[in-house]
């Protein structure tokens, strides 16, 4: 009977040792899985940030191009209106000078 008890104790000790090894293996697997998941998440985050920056740069470039085109239109319109205004001033200056001269000479009502 002693040998049966010894065999049972020996089997339990061996089982406990294998159980401890299995727990350690499970803990290591969990650590690796957690690290792999963190690495994957970091890679996905970096990819997402990179793509977002790329999209933002494209939108900024388009907005800048559109703004420059609008600014060119505004400048051209302003220049055309300035020429019209200067022509009007020139025309009215001539008429005003004639009216002043006529008044000074006593002509007109």
Secondary structure, 3 states (H helix, E strand, C coil): CHHHHHHHHHHHHHHHHHHHHHHHHHHHHHHHHHHHHHHHHHHHHHHHHHHHHHHHHHHHHHHHHHHHHHHHHHHHHHHHHHHHHHHHHHHHHHHHHHHHHHHHCCCCC
